[in-house]
Amino acid sequence: MDTTTSLFGIHAAALGLREARLDVLASNLANTDTPGYKARDIDFAQALTDATNAANAPNVKKESTADGKTSVTISTEQDPATAALRYRIPLQPSLDGNTVDSDFEHAAFARASLEYKASLQFIDTRAKTLLTAITGQ
């Protein structure tokens, strides 16, 4: 478990995932009129589960070398946001194959923005609390 996870809990991972989700939703909005564009979204619950599992249990890979020795590689480089990226099922697909629903995307972006702000506010409050504990002021 790294220091960021122990200090800020799940919100450290959530902030990065919320940012990635905002990027995906912004991409959907930018491609509202692009023929054939398929709207995507991040399965946030799955991505957060993957991110916390990766933080708590990094990937350990054992390999045997040619001379009979065993090499161990520990990798924590995973991108849960990419793994949880899904195509959105369209409510009303257009004739040109575009699956972006502008109203739905605007609502999803507004909600995601509020969730991002809430995670950021939690981290800010936690940092101020820790700073107060350290400085005593």
C-alpha positions in Angstrom: 0.0 0.0 0.0 1.5 3.3 -1.0 1.5 6.5 1.0 -1.1 8.3 -1.1 -3.6 5.4 -0.5 -3.0 5.4 3.2 -3.3 9.2 3.6 -6.3 9.8 1.3 -8.0 6.4 1.1 -10.1 5.6 -1.9 -10.4 9.2 -2.9 -6.8 9.3 -4.3 -7.7 6.6 -6.9 -11.2 8.0 -7.4 -9.9 11.4 -8.4 -7.8 10.1 -11.2 -10.6 7.9 -12.5 -13.1 10.8 -12.3 -10.7 12.8 -14.4 -10.4 10.0 -17.0 -14.2 9.8 -17.1 -14.5 13.5 -17.7 -12.1 13.2 -20.6 -14.2 10.3 -22.1 -17.4 12.3 -21.7 -15.9 15.4 -23.2 -14.7 13.3 -26.1 -18.3 12.1 -26.6 -19.6 15.7 -26.6 -16.9 16.8 -29.0 -18.0 14.0 -31.4 -21.7 14.6 -31.3 -21.9 15.2 -35.0 -19.2 12.8 -36.1 -20.7 10.0 -38.3 -20.1 6.5 -37.0 -18.8 7.7 -33.6 -19.6 5.4 -30.8 -20.3 7.0 -27.4 -18.2 5.5 -24.5 -18.2 5.7 -20.8 -16.1 4.3 -17.9 -17.7 1.7 -15.6 -16.6 3.8 -12.6 -17.4 1.1 -10.0 -15.4 -1.5 -11.9 -12.5 0.9 -12.4 -12.4 1.9 -8.8 -12.5 -1.8 -7.7 -9.6 -2.5 -10.1 -7.6 0.5 -8.9 -8.0 -0.4 -5.2 -7.1 -4.0 -5.9 -4.1 -2.9 -7.8 -3.0 -0.6 -5.0 -3.4 -3.3 -2.4 -2.0 -6.3 -4.3 0.4 -5.4 -7.1 0.9 -7.9 -10.0 3.7 -10.3 -9.3 5.1 -12.2 -12.2 7.5 -15.1 -11.8 9.6 -16.2 -14.8 12.3 -18.8 -15.2 15.5 -17.6 -17.0 17.5 -19.7 -19.4 20.1 -20.5 -16.7 17.4 -22.0 -14.4 17.1 -19.0 -12.1 13.7 -17.5 -11.2 13.1 -13.8 -11.8 10.3 -12.0 -10.1 8.8 -8.8 -11.6 6.4 -6.7 -9.6 4.2 -4.4 -11.7 1.7 -1.9 -10.5 1.4 -0.2 -13.9 -2.2 -0.8 -14.7 -4.8 1.6 -16.1 -8.1 0.7 -14.5 -9.9 3.5 -16.5 -8.9 1.9 -19.8 -9.9 -1.6 -18.6 -13.3 -0.3 -17.6 -14.0 1.7 -20.8 -17.2 0.5 -22.4 -19.3 1.5 -25.3 -22.6 3.1 -24.3 -25.8 1.4 -25.5 -27.7 4.0 -27.5 -31.2 5.1 -26.5 -31.8 6.4 -30.0 -29.1 5.6 -32.6 -28.9 8.0 -35.5 -29.0 7.0 -39.1 -25.3 7.9 -39.6 -24.2 5.4 -36.9 -23.4 8.0 -34.2 -24.6 6.9 -30.8 -24.0 10.1 -28.8 -27.1 11.6 -27.2 -26.1 15.2 -26.5 -28.6 15.8 -23.7 -27.6 12.6 -21.9 -23.9 13.4 -22.3 -24.3 16.9 -21.0 -26.2 15.5 -17.9 -23.5 12.8 -17.4 -20.7 15.4 -17.7 -22.4 17.7 -15.2 -22.8 14.9 -12.7 -19.2 13.7 -13.3 -18.0 17.3 -12.7 -19.8 17.4 -9.3 -18.4 14.0 -8.3 -14.8 15.2 -9.3 -15.3 18.3 -7.3 -16.5 16.3 -4.3 -13.4 14.0 -4.4 -11.1 17.0 -4.8 -12.8 18.7 -1.8 -12.3 15.6 0.3 -8.6 15.4 -0.6 -8.2 19.1 0.1 -9.9 18.9 3.5 -7.8 15.8 4.4 -4.6 17.6 3.4 -5.5 20.6 5.5 -6.3 18.3 8.4 -2.9 16.6 8.1 -1.1 20.0 7.8 -2.8 21.2 10.9 -1.8 18.0 12.8 1.8 18.4 11.6 2.2 22.1 12.3 -0.1 22.2 15.3 -1.9 25.3 14.0 
